[in-house]
Amino acid sequence: MTTLTRRHALHLAVAGAVAGPAVLRITKAHAAEFSLKAANNTPVSHPLTIYMTKAADAIREETGGKVDIKLFPNNQLGGDTDMLSQLRSGALEFFTLSPLILATLVPAASISGVGFAWSSYDKLWPAMDGDFGAHVRAQIEKSGLFAFDRIWENGFRQTTSSSRPILKPEDFKGFKIRVPPSPMWTSMFKAFDAAPMTINFAEVYSALQTRIAEGQENPLTLIDNAKLYEVQKYLSKTNHMWDGFWLLSNGKVWRGLPQDVKTVVAKHFNAQAVAQRADMAQRAGTTEQDLKARGLDIRDVDTKAFQAKLQSAGFYKEWKGKFGDDAWALLEKHTGPIA
C-alpha cells in the first residue's frame, strides 16, 4: 500500500531555501516518504522494464531518496486484469497496460489499435503525443485513472503459429489464436473467421506449449524476450495492429501526491518513454534476425488483402459506430482514410 507521511512542508522549506526550483533535494539519510509500486507484464530484459527501471532510479536520485518506486516486472503481481484491479483499488500505484486491454474499462482507449490503421511511425507518434492521444487520455481520466502524457512502445503486432504459416486471410479460418482480453482483438480475428481464445499473457507460453492455442500475435521484441520461438514455428509479418503501453496511475493516489513529487515523477517517466521508443526502433532489425536464427520461419504477407477482408466483414463499420464519428474523424486526421 502507499506510504504517504507528512513531513512534506518541512522538506519543501529546507529544499526551497537551498536549491530554488529543485524542491525535492534532501539528504539520502532520510528514509523514503513515498514508497510506491509500479508493475508491468514484460520480462526483465524487455526495453519497457529496462526504461521503467531507469525512470525509477532517476526519480529516486533527484528526490534524494524521498520517492522510492519499486518495479515488479514480468507479471509478478498477476496477469493484466489482476494488476488493473489492484491499480483501481489503490493497492498498486503505477501499471503499464495495452490500450486494447484497457478498453475493458475504457472502451475509447482501443481506438489507437484499429486493425491496419497506421502505416508508419511518422504518423503514429505525432498523433499519440498530440490531440489524438490527449483525447484518449481524457477518456481514461473519466474512469478514475491517470495516464501519463507519453505512451510507451510495444510495436506492430505479428502472427505466429505452430501449425501453418498465415499468408492470406483464408489461412485464419478455424485457427486457434490466443488474444489478450480485449473486445477489439476478439472482433478482428472473428472477422477473419479465426477462433480467438482470450488468455492473459502470463499464461501464453504454456498455452502454446500444450497446443491449447495454435498461435498468438505480439510484437517481435516480446516474442523474442518471452521465448515464444521455442513453442512456435512460423511468424507472419501481418503488422495487423500497433500496440503501446499507457503508464497508468490510480487517479486518487496521483492527485494526493504533492505537486513537486508529481512533477518529478512525470518528467522522468515521460522522458524514459521517449527513450524506450528509440531503443525499440533500433532493435527492430536485429530482433527479426535473431528470431530467424532461433528457428522461426518468417514470412512477408500482403497486408492489403487482410485489410480488405476486414472491410468486407464489416469490421470498420462496426468500430466506427462504437467509437463515434468525432473520434473516428480524429483518428483518420492522422492515419488518412482507413477503409
Buried (B, 14 or more C-beta within 10 A) or exposed (E): EBEBEEEBEEBBEBBBEEEEEBBBBBEEEEEBBBBBBBBBBBBEEBBBBBBBBBBBBBBBEBBBBBBBBEBBBBBEBBBBBBBBBBBBEBBBBBBBBBBBBBBBBBBBBBBBBBBBBBEEBEBBBEBBBEEBBEBBBEBBEEBEBBBBBBBBBBBBBBBBBBBEBBBEBEBBEEBBBBBBBBBBBBBBBBBBBBBBBEBBBBBBBEBBBEEEBBBBBBBBBBBBBBEBBEBBBBBBBBBBBBBBBBBBBBBEBBEEBBEBBBBBBBBBBBBBBBBBBEBBEEBEEEBBEBBEEEEBBBBEBEBEEBBBBBBEBEBBEBBBEBBEEEBBEBBBEBBEEBB
